[in-house]
Amino acid sequence: MYFSLYHSPFGDIALTATKQGLTGLAFQQGEAKIKLPEQYQQNAAFFQPVHQQLDQYFAGTRNSFDIPLAPQGTAFQQKVWQALTTIKQGETKSYAWLAEQIKNKKAVRAVGSANGANPIALIIPCHRVIGSNGKLTGYAGGLALKAKLLAHEGVQFKD
């Protein structure tokens, strides 16, 4: 297992991966901070494509990512995370929309929990999920960070 630290305009980001793909991306502020086990090896060269695409995203020249992903989670979580990847930059969706996408309209709360458990923030864009009323809802990195990310992407939302 590998790790790298990326310095973004919005704070440090910890990245973790296996040979299969990226397993974690977490801003190192708020509740999402990653504690790296000792068996992880720092490997900047392995993460070069991720760093390059993050550079492009923060420079405003990239609006989607092309990185192999290997998030670990339940089958339900995987379904929710896959649905999240369909939300394009500049768009927001609600938890109810996510529940509809996975064909389980009654699972709004479970969808919210799966969204909150997303291990690859930003690339699996959980920050693009807001309340049905257009207001920001929870984000592991904090609502201020979520607001910055959405503003960076040109999204209008209610304070």
DSSP file (Angstrom, degrees, kcal/mol; ACC not computed):
  #  RESIDUE AA STRUCTURE BP1 BP2  ACC     N-H-->O    O-->H-N    N-H-->O    O-->H-N    TCO  KAPPA ALPHA  PHI   PSI    X-CA   Y-CA   Z-CA
    1    1 A M              0   0    0      0, 0.0    40,-2.5     0, 0.0     2,-0.3   0.000 360.0 360.0 360.0 145.4    0.0    0.0    0.0
    2    2 A Y  E     -Ab  17  41A   0     15,-2.9    15,-2.0    38,-0.3     2,-0.3  -0.827 360.0-171.1-124.0 157.5    1.2    3.5   -0.9
    3    3 A F  E     +Ab  16  42A   0     38,-2.1    40,-1.8    -2,-0.3     2,-0.3  -0.982   4.3 178.2-144.5 160.2    0.5    7.0    0.3
    4    4 A S  E     -A   15   0A   0     11,-1.9    11,-2.9    -2,-0.3     2,-0.5  -0.977  23.3-131.3-153.1 156.4    1.3   10.5   -0.7
    5    5 A L  E     -A   14   0A   0     -2,-0.3     2,-0.4     9,-0.2     9,-0.2  -0.960  19.9-163.3-113.4 131.2    0.5   14.0    0.5
    6    6 A Y  E     -A   13   0A   0      7,-3.1     7,-3.0    -2,-0.5     2,-0.9  -0.949  13.2-141.3-116.4 133.2   -0.7   16.6   -2.0
    7    7 A H  E     +A   12   0A   0     -2,-0.4     5,-0.2     5,-0.2    -2,-0.0  -0.822  28.7 179.7 -97.5 104.2   -0.7   20.3   -1.2
    8    8 A S  E >   -A   11   0A   0      3,-1.3     3,-1.6    -2,-0.9    47,-0.1  -0.552  44.0-108.8 -98.4 165.3   -3.9   21.8   -2.6
    9    9 A P  T 3  S+     0   0    0      0, 0.0     3,-0.1     0, 0.0    -1,-0.1   0.693 121.9  50.2 -63.5 -16.8   -5.0   25.5   -2.4
   10   10 A F  T 3  S-     0   0    0      1,-0.4     2,-0.2   139,-0.0   139,-0.1   0.212 127.7 -72.6-107.0  13.9   -7.7   24.3    0.0
   11   11 A G  E <  S-A    8   0A   0     -3,-1.6    -3,-1.3    16,-0.1    -1,-0.4  -0.446  70.2 -39.6 119.0 168.1   -5.3   22.4    2.3
   12   12 A D  E     -A    7   0A   0     -5,-0.2    16,-2.9    -2,-0.2     2,-0.4  -0.338  49.5-156.0 -67.7 144.9   -3.3   19.2    2.4
   13   13 A I  E     -AC   6  27A   0     -7,-3.0    -7,-3.1    14,-0.3     2,-0.4  -0.990   5.1-146.8-124.3 127.1   -4.8   16.0    0.9
   14   14 A A  E     -AC   5  26A   0     12,-2.8    12,-2.2    -2,-0.4     2,-0.4  -0.801  16.3-164.3 -91.8 134.7   -3.7   12.5    1.9
   15   15 A L  E     -AC   4  25A   0    -11,-2.9   -11,-1.9    -2,-0.4     2,-0.3  -0.953   7.4-176.3-119.3 137.4   -3.8    9.9   -0.9
   16   16 A T  E     +AC   3  24A   0      8,-2.2     7,-2.6    -2,-0.4     8,-1.9  -0.964  10.6 163.3-130.2 152.0   -3.7    6.2   -0.4
   17   17 A A  E     -AC   2  22A   0    -15,-2.0   -15,-2.9    -2,-0.3     2,-0.2  -0.990  26.0-150.3-158.6 161.0   -3.6    3.5   -3.1
   18   18 A T  E >   - C   0  21A   0      3,-2.3     3,-1.0    -2,-0.3    52,-0.0  -0.682  52.7 -88.7-118.2-179.9   -2.9   -0.1   -3.9
   19   19 A K  T 3  S+     0   0    0     -2,-0.2     3,-0.1     1,-0.2     0, 0.0   0.738 127.4  61.5 -63.7 -20.6   -1.6   -1.4   -7.2
   20   20 A Q  T 3  S-     0   0    0      1,-0.3     2,-0.3    50,-0.1    -1,-0.2   0.756 119.8 -79.3 -77.0 -25.4   -5.3   -1.7   -8.2
   21   21 A G  E <   -C   18   0A   0     -3,-1.0    -3,-2.3    49,-0.1    48,-0.3  -0.933  69.2 -24.0 152.9-176.6   -6.0    2.0   -7.8
   22   22 A L  E     +Cd  17  69A   0     46,-2.9    48,-3.5    -2,-0.3    -5,-0.3  -0.454  43.9 176.3 -67.0 129.7   -6.7    4.9   -5.5
   23   23 A T  E     +     0   0A   0     -7,-2.6    49,-0.4     1,-0.3     2,-0.3   0.589  63.1  20.6-109.8 -17.3   -8.2    3.8   -2.2
   24   24 A G  E     +C   16   0A   0     -8,-1.9    -8,-2.2    47,-0.1     2,-0.3  -0.986  43.7 172.9-156.3 142.6   -8.4    7.1   -0.4
   25   25 A L  E     +Ce  15 120A   0     94,-2.6    96,-1.7    -2,-0.3     2,-0.4  -0.885  23.2 164.2-145.6 114.4   -8.4   10.8   -0.9
   26   26 A A  E     -C   14   0A   0    -12,-2.2   -12,-2.8    -2,-0.3     8,-0.2  -0.987  37.9-127.3-140.3 127.5   -9.0   12.9    2.2
   27   27 A F  E     -C   13   0A   0     -2,-0.4     2,-0.3   -14,-0.2   -14,-0.3  -0.508  30.2-127.7 -64.0 139.0   -8.5   16.6    3.0
   28   28 A Q  S    S+     0   0    0    -16,-2.9     2,-0.3    -2,-0.2    -1,-0.1  -0.056  83.5  78.2 -90.0  35.7   -6.5   16.7    6.2
   29   29 A Q  S >  S+     0   0    0     -2,-0.3     3,-0.7   -17,-0.1     4,-0.1  -0.911  85.6  13.8-130.3 162.2   -8.9   19.0    8.0
   30   30 A G  G >  S-     0   0    0     -2,-0.3     3,-0.7     1,-0.2   111,-0.2  -0.298 116.7 -38.7  71.4-158.0  -12.3   18.2    9.6
   31   31 A E  G 3  S+     0   0    0    109,-2.2    -1,-0.2   108,-0.2   110,-0.2   0.581 123.0  75.0 -80.6 -11.9  -13.4   14.6   10.3
   32   32 A A  G <   +     0   0    0    108,-0.9    -1,-0.2    -3,-0.7    -2,-0.1   0.475  60.8 137.0 -85.4  -1.7  -12.0   13.0    7.1
   33   33 A K    <   -     0   0    0     -3,-0.7     2,-0.4   107,-0.2    -5,-0.1  -0.157  49.2-134.6 -52.6 132.4   -8.3   13.1    8.2
   34   34 A I        -     0   0    0     -8,-0.2     2,-0.7   -10,-0.0    -1,-0.1  -0.757   7.0-152.3 -91.9 131.5   -6.6    9.8    7.3
   35   35 A K        -     0   0    0     -2,-0.4    -2,-0.0     0, 0.0     0, 0.0  -0.926  22.3-138.8 -99.1 118.7   -4.3    8.1    9.8
   36   36 A L        -     0   0    0     -2,-0.7   -33,-0.0     1,-0.0   -20,-0.0  -0.656   9.7-132.0 -86.0 123.7   -1.7    6.2    7.8
   37   37 A P    >   -     0   0    0      0, 0.0     3,-1.6     0, 0.0    -1,-0.0  -0.316  25.8-111.3 -66.3 156.9   -0.8    2.7    9.1
   38   38 A E  T 3  S+     0   0    0      1,-0.3    -2,-0.0     3,-0.0     0, 0.0   0.764 111.9  67.6 -61.9 -26.5    2.9    2.0    9.3
   39   39 A Q  T 3  S+     0   0    0      2,-0.1    -1,-0.3   -37,-0.0     2,-0.2   0.612  77.7 101.6 -74.6  -9.4    2.8   -0.5    6.4
   40   40 A Y    <   -     0   0    0     -3,-1.6     2,-0.4   -38,-0.1   -38,-0.3  -0.532  63.7-148.3 -73.8 140.4    2.0    2.2    3.9
   41   41 A Q  E     -b    2   0A   0    -40,-2.5   -38,-2.1    -2,-0.2     2,-0.3  -0.917  14.6-122.4-110.9 134.7    5.0    3.3    1.8
   42   42 A Q  E     +b    3   0A   0     -2,-0.4     2,-0.2   -40,-0.2   -38,-0.2  -0.602  38.0 168.3 -74.2 133.3    5.4    6.9    0.6
   43   43 A N     >  +     0   0    0    -40,-1.8     4,-1.1    -2,-0.3     3,-0.3  -0.654  15.2 176.1-151.6  85.2    5.7    6.8   -3.2
   44   44 A A  T  4 S+     0   0    0      1,-0.2     4,-0.4     2,-0.2     3,-0.3   0.858  83.0  56.5 -62.0 -38.3    5.5   10.1   -5.0
   45   45 A A  T >4 S+     0   0    0      1,-0.2     3,-1.2     2,-0.2    -1,-0.2   0.890 102.7  55.2 -63.3 -39.5    6.2    8.6   -8.5
   46   46 A F  T 34 S+     0   0    0     -3,-0.3    -1,-0.2     1,-0.3     4,-0.2   0.852 112.4  43.6 -59.8 -35.6    3.2    6.2   -8.1
   47   47 A F  T 3X S+     0   0    0     -4,-1.1     4,-2.8    -3,-0.3     3,-0.4   0.368  80.2 107.7 -93.8   4.0    0.9    9.2   -7.5
   48   48 A Q  H <> S+     0   0    0     -3,-1.2     4,-2.5    -4,-0.4    -1,-0.2   0.886  80.0  48.9 -52.7 -45.7    2.3   11.4  -10.2
   49   49 A P  H  > S+     0   0    0      0, 0.0     4,-2.2     0, 0.0    -1,-0.2   0.888 112.7  48.7 -63.0 -36.1   -0.8   11.0  -12.4
   50   50 A V  H  > S+     0   0    0     -3,-0.4     4,-2.5    -4,-0.2    -2,-0.2   0.940 112.1  47.9 -66.7 -46.7   -3.1   11.8   -9.5
   51   51 A H  H  X S+     0   0    0     -4,-2.8     4,-2.7     1,-0.2    -1,-0.2   0.910 111.6  51.3 -59.8 -42.6   -1.0   14.9   -8.5
   52   52 A Q  H  X S+     0   0    0     -4,-2.5     4,-2.1    -5,-0.3    -1,-0.2   0.924 111.7  45.7 -62.4 -45.3   -1.1   16.1  -12.1
   53   53 A Q  H  X S+     0   0    0     -4,-2.2     4,-2.4     2,-0.2    -1,-0.2   0.865 112.4  50.8 -68.7 -34.6   -4.9   15.7  -12.5
   54   54 A L  H  X S+     0   0    0     -4,-2.5     4,-2.7     2,-0.2     5,-0.2   0.908 108.2  53.1 -66.5 -40.7   -5.4   17.4   -9.1
   55   55 A D  H  X S+     0   0    0     -4,-2.7     4,-1.6     1,-0.2    -2,-0.2   0.930 111.4  46.5 -55.4 -45.9   -3.1   20.3  -10.3
   56   56 A Q  H  X>S+     0   0    0     -4,-2.1     5,-2.5     2,-0.2     6,-1.0   0.898 111.0  51.7 -65.9 -41.6   -5.3   20.6  -13.4
   57   57 A Y  H ><5S+     0   0    0     -4,-2.4     3,-1.2     4,-0.2    -2,-0.2   0.950 112.6  44.5 -59.5 -50.2   -8.5   20.5  -11.4
   58   58 A F  H 3<5S+     0   0    0     -4,-2.7    -1,-0.2     1,-0.3    -2,-0.2   0.757 110.6  55.2 -70.3 -22.9   -7.4   23.2   -9.0
   59   59 A A  H 3<5S-     0   0    0     -4,-1.6    -1,-0.3    -5,-0.2    -2,-0.2   0.563 116.2-117.0 -81.3  -9.1   -6.1   25.3  -12.0
   60   60 A G  T <<5S+     0   0    0     -3,-1.2    -3,-0.2    -4,-0.6    -2,-0.1   0.626  89.1 106.5  84.9  14.1   -9.6   25.0  -13.5
   61   61 A T  S   <S+     0   0    0     -5,-2.5     2,-0.4    -6,-0.2    -4,-0.2   0.423  70.4  56.6-105.3   0.4   -8.5   23.1  -16.6
   62   62 A R        +     0   0    0     -6,-1.0    -2,-0.2    -5,-0.2    -1,-0.1  -0.998  46.1 172.4-132.9 132.4   -9.9   19.7  -15.6
   63   63 A N  S    S+     0   0    0     -2,-0.4    26,-0.6     1,-0.2     2,-0.3   0.337  71.1  33.8-121.6   6.3  -13.5   18.9  -14.8
   64   64 A S  S    S-     0   0    0     24,-0.1     2,-0.3   -11,-0.1    -1,-0.2  -0.975  74.7-126.0-151.1 160.9  -13.3   15.1  -14.6
   65   65 A F        -     0   0    0     -2,-0.3     2,-0.3    58,-0.2   -15,-0.0  -0.828   8.9-164.9-113.6 147.7  -10.8   12.5  -13.4
   66   66 A D        +     0   0    0     -2,-0.3   -13,-0.0     2,-0.1    -2,-0.0  -0.655  44.9 128.2-128.2  72.3   -9.3    9.5  -15.2
   67   67 A I        -     0   0    0     -2,-0.3     2,-0.2    56,-0.1    -2,-0.1  -0.988  64.7-108.2-130.5 134.0   -7.6    7.6  -12.4
   68   68 A P        -     0   0    0      0, 0.0   -46,-2.9     0, 0.0     2,-0.4  -0.460  40.4-156.5 -62.7 130.6   -8.1    3.9  -11.5
   69   69 A L  B     +d   22   0A   0    -48,-0.3   -46,-0.2    -2,-0.2   -52,-0.1  -0.869  24.6 175.8-114.2 144.7  -10.2    3.8   -8.3
   70   70 A A        +     0   0    0    -48,-3.5   -49,-0.1    -2,-0.4     2,-0.1  -0.371  15.5 174.1-141.4  58.0  -10.3    0.9   -5.8
   71   71 A P        -     0   0    0      0, 0.0     2,-0.5     0, 0.0   -47,-0.1  -0.416  25.6-135.0 -69.3 144.1  -12.5    2.1   -2.9
   72   72 A Q        +     0   0    0    -49,-0.4     2,-0.3    -2,-0.1    -2,-0.0  -0.876  49.8 109.6-101.7 126.2  -13.3   -0.4   -0.2
   73   73 A G        -     0   0    0     -2,-0.5    45,-0.0    45,-0.0    41,-0.0  -0.979  64.8 -63.3-175.4 177.6  -16.9   -0.7    0.9
   74   74 A T     >  -     0   0    0     -2,-0.3     4,-2.7     1,-0.1     5,-0.2  -0.191  53.1-103.3 -70.1 168.0  -20.1   -2.7    1.0
   75   75 A A  H  > S+     0   0    0      2,-0.2     4,-1.9     1,-0.2     5,-0.1   0.890 124.5  51.4 -60.1 -39.5  -22.0   -3.5   -2.2
   76   76 A F  H  > S+     0   0    0      2,-0.2     4,-2.1     1,-0.2    -1,-0.2   0.941 110.5  47.4 -63.3 -47.6  -24.6   -0.8   -1.3
   77   77 A Q  H  > S+     0   0    0      1,-0.2     4,-3.1     2,-0.2     5,-0.2   0.914 109.8  53.5 -59.8 -43.2  -21.8    1.8   -0.7
   78   78 A Q  H  X S+     0   0    0     -4,-2.7     4,-2.3     1,-0.2    -1,-0.2   0.892 108.0  50.9 -58.9 -40.3  -20.2    0.9   -4.0
   79   79 A K  H  X S+     0   0    0     -4,-1.9     4,-2.0     2,-0.2    -1,-0.2   0.919 112.4  46.0 -63.6 -44.2  -23.5    1.4   -5.8
   80   80 A V  H  X S+     0   0    0     -4,-2.1     4,-2.2     2,-0.2    -2,-0.2   0.928 112.6  49.9 -64.7 -45.5  -23.9    4.8   -4.2
   81   81 A W  H  X S+     0   0    0     -4,-3.1     4,-1.3     1,-0.2    -2,-0.2   0.872 108.7  52.8 -63.4 -36.5  -20.3    5.8   -5.0
   82   82 A Q  H  < S+     0   0    0     -4,-2.3     4,-0.3    -5,-0.2     3,-0.3   0.916 108.8  50.1 -63.6 -42.0  -20.8    4.7   -8.6
   83   83 A A  H >< S+     0   0    0     -4,-2.0     3,-1.6     1,-0.2     4,-0.3   0.876 104.8  58.6 -63.0 -37.4  -23.9    7.0   -8.8
   84   84 A L  H >< S+     0   0    0     -4,-2.2     3,-1.8     1,-0.3    -1,-0.2   0.859  95.3  63.8 -59.4 -35.5  -21.9    9.9   -7.4
   85   85 A T  T 3< S+     0   0    0     -4,-1.3    -1,-0.3    -3,-0.3    -2,-0.2   0.634  93.3  63.5 -67.5 -11.2  -19.4    9.6  -10.3
   86   86 A T  T <  S+     0   0    0     -3,-1.6     2,-0.7    -4,-0.3    -1,-0.3   0.558  76.7  99.9 -88.1  -8.0  -22.2   10.5  -12.7
   87   87 A I  S <  S-     0   0    0     -3,-1.8     3,-0.1    -4,-0.3    41,-0.1  -0.696  71.7-141.7 -81.1 114.3  -22.7   14.0  -11.1
   88   88 A K    >   -     0   0    0     -2,-0.7     3,-2.0     1,-0.1   -24,-0.1  -0.352  25.7 -87.5 -77.4 154.9  -20.8   16.3  -13.4
   89   89 A Q  T 3  S+     0   0    0    -26,-0.6    -1,-0.1     1,-0.3     3,-0.1  -0.351 117.5  32.1 -58.1 138.0  -18.7   19.3  -12.3
   90   90 A G  T 3  S+     0   0    0      1,-0.4     2,-0.3    -3,-0.1    -1,-0.3   0.340 105.0  95.8  91.8  -5.6  -21.0   22.4  -12.0
   91   91 A E    <   -     0   0    0     -3,-2.0    -1,-0.4    64,-0.1     2,-0.3  -0.795  52.9-163.5-111.8 156.5  -24.0   20.3  -10.9
   92   92 A T        -     0   0    0     -2,-0.3     2,-0.3    -3,-0.1    37,-0.2  -0.965   6.3-169.9-131.5 155.9  -25.4   19.3   -7.6
   93   93 A K  B     -f  129   0B   0     35,-2.3    37,-2.7    -2,-0.3     2,-0.2  -0.895  18.5-118.2-136.6 166.3  -27.9   16.6   -6.7
   94   94 A S     >  -     0   0    0     -2,-0.3     4,-2.0    35,-0.2    37,-0.2  -0.572  27.7-110.7-102.0 167.8  -29.9   15.7   -3.6
   95   95 A Y  H  > S+     0   0    0     35,-0.5     4,-2.4     1,-0.2     5,-0.2   0.864 121.0  56.5 -63.0 -36.2  -29.8   12.5   -1.5
   96   96 A A  H  > S+     0   0    0      2,-0.2     4,-2.1     1,-0.2    -1,-0.2   0.904 105.2  51.2 -62.8 -40.6  -33.3   11.7   -2.9
   97   97 A W  H  > S+     0   0    0      2,-0.2     4,-2.2     1,-0.2    -2,-0.2   0.926 109.5  50.4 -60.9 -44.4  -31.8   11.9   -6.4
   98   98 A L  H  X S+     0   0    0     -4,-2.0     4,-1.5     1,-0.2    -2,-0.2   0.916 108.5  52.1 -60.1 -43.3  -29.0    9.5   -5.4
   99   99 A A  H  <>S+     0   0    0     -4,-2.4     5,-2.8     1,-0.2    -1,-0.2   0.897 109.7  49.5 -61.0 -40.0  -31.6    7.1   -3.9
  100  100 A E  H ><5S+     0   0    0     -4,-2.1     3,-1.6     1,-0.2    -1,-0.2   0.888 105.8  57.5 -64.7 -38.7  -33.5    7.1   -7.2
  101  101 A Q  H 3<5S+     0   0    0     -4,-2.2    -1,-0.2     1,-0.3    -2,-0.2   0.822 108.3  45.5 -63.3 -31.5  -30.3    6.5   -9.2
  102  102 A I  T 3<5S-     0   0    0     -4,-1.5    -1,-0.3    -3,-0.2    -2,-0.2   0.287 117.9-113.9 -95.8  11.8  -29.7    3.3   -7.2
  103  103 A K  T < 5S+     0   0    0     -3,-1.6    -3,-0.2    -5,-0.1    -2,-0.1   0.865  88.7 105.1  62.7  40.3  -33.4    2.3   -7.6
  104  104 A N    > < +     0   0    0     -5,-2.8     3,-2.3    -6,-0.1    -4,-0.1  -0.522  39.0 174.2-148.6  73.6  -34.2    2.5   -3.9
  105  105 A K  T 3  S+     0   0    0      1,-0.3     3,-0.5    -5,-0.1    -5,-0.2   0.735  79.2  57.0 -56.9 -26.8  -36.2    5.7   -3.3
  106  106 A K  T 3  S+     0   0    0      1,-0.2     3,-0.4    -7,-0.1    -1,-0.3   0.513  87.8  79.3 -84.0  -3.7  -36.8    4.8    0.4
  107  107 A A    <>  +     0   0    0     -3,-2.3     4,-2.9     1,-0.2     5,-0.2   0.011  50.5 125.6 -95.3  29.7  -33.0    4.6    1.1
  108  108 A V  H  > S+     0   0    0     -3,-0.5     4,-2.0     1,-0.2    -1,-0.2   0.900  76.8  44.4 -57.6 -44.1  -32.4    8.3    1.4
  109  109 A R  H  > S+     0   0    0     -3,-0.4     4,-2.1     2,-0.2    -1,-0.2   0.911 114.2  48.9 -68.0 -41.6  -30.8    8.0    4.9
  110  110 A A  H  > S+     0   0    0      1,-0.2     4,-2.5     2,-0.2    -2,-0.2   0.874 109.9  52.8 -64.6 -36.5  -28.7    5.0    4.0
  111  111 A V  H  X S+     0   0    0     -4,-2.9     4,-2.8     2,-0.2    -1,-0.2   0.905 107.3  52.4 -63.4 -41.6  -27.6    6.9    0.9
  112  112 A G  H  X S+     0   0    0     -4,-2.0     4,-2.1    -5,-0.2    -2,-0.2   0.901 110.1  48.1 -60.8 -41.2  -26.6    9.8    3.1
  113  113 A S  H  X S+     0   0    0     -4,-2.1     4,-1.2     2,-0.2    -2,-0.2   0.913 112.5  47.9 -65.7 -42.8  -24.5    7.4    5.3
  114  114 A A  H  < S+     0   0    0     -4,-2.5     4,-0.3     2,-0.2     3,-0.3   0.895 110.4  52.6 -65.0 -39.5  -22.9    5.8    2.2
  115  115 A N  H >< S+     0   0    0     -4,-2.8     3,-1.3     1,-0.2    -1,-0.2   0.921 109.3  49.5 -60.5 -43.6  -22.1    9.3    0.8
  116  116 A G  H 3< S+     0   0    0     -4,-2.1    -1,-0.2     1,-0.3    -2,-0.2   0.722 107.5  55.1 -68.3 -21.9  -20.5   10.2    4.1
  117  117 A A  T 3< S+     0   0    0     -4,-1.2    -1,-0.3    -3,-0.3    -2,-0.2   0.392  74.1 133.6 -91.5   2.7  -18.4    7.1    4.1
  118  118 A N    <   -     0   0    0     -3,-1.3     3,-0.3    -4,-0.3    -3,-0.1  -0.356  40.4-164.2 -56.1 118.8  -16.9    7.8    0.6
  119  119 A P  S    S+     0   0    0      0, 0.0   -94,-2.6     0, 0.0     2,-0.4   0.604  78.1  57.6 -84.4 -10.2  -13.2    7.2    1.0
  120  120 A I  B  > S-e   25   0A   0    -96,-0.3     4,-2.5     4,-0.1     6,-0.1  -0.590  77.0-171.6-122.4  69.7  -12.2    9.0   -2.2
  121  121 A A  T  4  +     0   0    0    -96,-1.7     2,-2.5    -2,-0.4   -97,-0.0  -0.108  66.1  15.8 -57.0 158.2  -13.5   12.6   -1.7
  122  122 A L  T  4 S+     0   0    0      2,-0.4    -1,-0.2     1,-0.2     6,-0.1  -0.345 124.5  55.6  74.5 -57.7  -13.4   15.0   -4.6
  123  123 A I  T  4 S+     0   0    0     -2,-2.5    -1,-0.2     1,-0.3   -58,-0.2   0.914 113.7  41.2 -74.0 -42.2  -12.8   12.4   -7.3
  124  124 A I  S  < S-     0   0    0     -4,-2.5     2,-2.4    -6,-0.0    -2,-0.4  -0.901 107.5-138.0 -94.7  99.1  -15.9   10.5   -6.2
  125  125 A P    >   +     0   0    0      0, 0.0     3,-1.6     0, 0.0    -4,-0.1  -0.287  49.4 150.4 -76.4  69.1  -17.7   13.8   -5.9
  126  126 A C  G >   +     0   0    0     -2,-2.4     3,-1.5     1,-0.3    -5,-0.1   0.720  67.5  72.3 -65.9 -20.8  -19.7   13.5   -2.6
  127  127 A H  G 3  S+     0   0    0      1,-0.3    -1,-0.3    -3,-0.2    23,-0.1   0.661  85.0  68.3 -68.7 -14.2  -19.3   17.3   -2.2
  128  128 A R  G <  S+     0   0    0     -3,-1.6   -35,-2.3   -36,-0.1     2,-0.6   0.380  78.7  94.9 -86.8   4.2  -21.8   17.8   -5.0
  129  129 A V  B <   +f   93   0B   0     -3,-1.5     8,-0.4   -37,-0.2     2,-0.2  -0.869  52.3 164.9 -99.1 122.6  -24.7   16.4   -2.9
  130  130 A I        -     0   0    0    -37,-2.7   -35,-0.5    -2,-0.6     6,-0.2  -0.766  42.0 -73.7-128.1 173.6  -26.7   19.0   -1.2
  131  131 A G    >   -     0   0    0      4,-2.9     3,-2.2    -2,-0.2    -1,-0.1  -0.253  42.5-111.9 -66.7 157.0  -30.0   19.2    0.5
  132  132 A S  T 3  S+     0   0    0      1,-0.3    -1,-0.1     2,-0.1   -38,-0.1   0.747 119.1  61.2 -60.0 -23.5  -33.3   19.1   -1.5
  133  133 A N  T 3  S-     0   0    0      2,-0.1    -1,-0.3     1,-0.0     3,-0.1   0.390 121.6-107.3 -84.7   3.3  -33.8   22.7   -0.4
  134  134 A G  S <  S+     0   0    0     -3,-2.2    24,-2.4     1,-0.3     2,-0.2   0.459  79.8 126.8  86.6   1.0  -30.5   23.8   -2.1
  135  135 A K  B     -g  158   0C   0     22,-0.2    -4,-2.9     1,-0.1    -1,-0.3  -0.597  67.2 -98.6 -92.9 154.9  -28.6   24.3    1.1
  136  136 A L        -     0   0    0     22,-0.9     2,-0.2    -2,-0.2    -6,-0.1  -0.433  40.1-167.5 -68.8 141.7  -25.3   22.7    2.0
  137  137 A T        -     0   0    0     -8,-0.4     9,-0.1     1,-0.3    -8,-0.1  -0.679  40.2 -39.8-120.9 178.6  -25.4   19.6    4.1
  138  138 A G        +     0   0    0     -2,-0.2     2,-0.3     1,-0.0    -1,-0.3   0.167  50.2 179.5 -43.9 150.0  -22.7   17.7    6.0
  139  139 A Y    >   -     0   0    0     -3,-0.1     3,-2.4     1,-0.1  -108,-0.2  -0.943  32.8-131.5-153.6 131.9  -19.3   17.1    4.6
  140  140 A A  T 3  S+     0   0    0     -2,-0.3  -109,-2.2     1,-0.3  -108,-0.9   0.818 111.1  50.6 -57.6 -32.4  -16.4   15.3    6.3
  141  141 A G  T 3  S-     0   0    0   -111,-0.2     4,-0.3     1,-0.2    -1,-0.3   0.482 126.0 -96.3 -82.8  -2.4  -14.0   18.1    5.5
  142  142 A G    <>  -     0   0    0     -3,-2.4     4,-2.0     2,-0.1    -1,-0.2   0.015  30.6 -88.6 100.5 151.5  -16.5   20.6    6.9
  143  143 A L  H  > S+     0   0    0      1,-0.2     4,-2.7     2,-0.2     5,-0.2   0.820 123.1  59.9 -65.8 -31.3  -19.1   22.8    5.3
  144  144 A A  H  > S+     0   0    0      2,-0.2     4,-2.0     1,-0.2    -1,-0.2   0.922 108.2  44.9 -63.2 -42.1  -16.6   25.7    4.7
  145  145 A L  H  > S+     0   0    0     -4,-0.3     4,-2.6     2,-0.2    -2,-0.2   0.912 111.7  52.5 -66.6 -42.5  -14.5   23.3    2.5
  146  146 A K  H  X S+     0   0    0     -4,-2.0     4,-2.6     1,-0.2     5,-0.2   0.925 109.5  50.0 -58.8 -44.2  -17.6   22.0    0.7
  147  147 A A  H  X S+     0   0    0     -4,-2.7     4,-2.5     1,-0.2    -1,-0.2   0.904 110.3  50.0 -61.4 -42.0  -18.6   25.6   -0.1
  148  148 A K  H  X S+     0   0    0     -4,-2.0     4,-2.5     2,-0.2    -2,-0.2   0.915 111.3  48.4 -62.8 -43.6  -15.1   26.4   -1.4
  149  149 A L  H  X S+     0   0    0     -4,-2.6     4,-1.5     2,-0.2    -2,-0.2   0.930 113.8  45.9 -63.8 -45.6  -15.1   23.3   -3.6
  150  150 A L  H  <>S+     0   0    0     -4,-2.6     5,-2.7     2,-0.2     4,-0.3   0.900 113.0  49.6 -65.5 -40.2  -18.5   24.0   -5.0
  151  151 A A  H ><5S+     0   0    0     -4,-2.5     3,-1.4     1,-0.2    -1,-0.2   0.903 107.7  54.8 -64.1 -40.1  -17.6   27.7   -5.6
  152  152 A H  H 3<5S+     0   0    0     -4,-2.5    -1,-0.2     1,-0.3    -2,-0.2   0.848 109.1  48.6 -58.5 -34.5  -14.4   26.6   -7.4
  153  153 A E  T 3<5S-     0   0    0     -4,-1.5    -1,-0.3    -5,-0.1    -2,-0.2   0.432 120.4-111.0 -88.0   0.1  -16.7   24.5   -9.7
  154  154 A G  T < 5 +     0   0    0     -3,-1.4     2,-0.3    -4,-0.3    -3,-0.2   0.739  62.3 156.3  80.7  23.5  -19.0   27.4  -10.3
  155  155 A V      < -     0   0    0     -5,-2.7     2,-0.4    -6,-0.1    -1,-0.2  -0.643  36.0-141.4 -88.1 138.2  -22.0   26.0   -8.4
  156  156 A Q        +     0   0    0     -2,-0.3     2,-0.3   -66,-0.2   -64,-0.0  -0.828  33.5 158.5 -93.1 135.0  -24.7   28.2   -7.0
  157  157 A F        -     0   0    0     -2,-0.4     2,-0.3   -10,-0.0   -22,-0.2  -0.966  41.3-100.1-150.8 164.1  -26.1   27.1   -3.6
  158  158 A K  B      g  135   0C   0    -24,-2.4   -22,-0.9    -2,-0.3   -25,-0.0  -0.689 360.0 360.0 -89.0 139.6  -27.9   28.6   -0.6
  159  159 A D              0   0    0     -2,-0.3    -1,-0.1   -24,-0.1   -24,-0.1   0.455 360.0 360.0 -79.0 360.0  -25.9   29.6    2.5
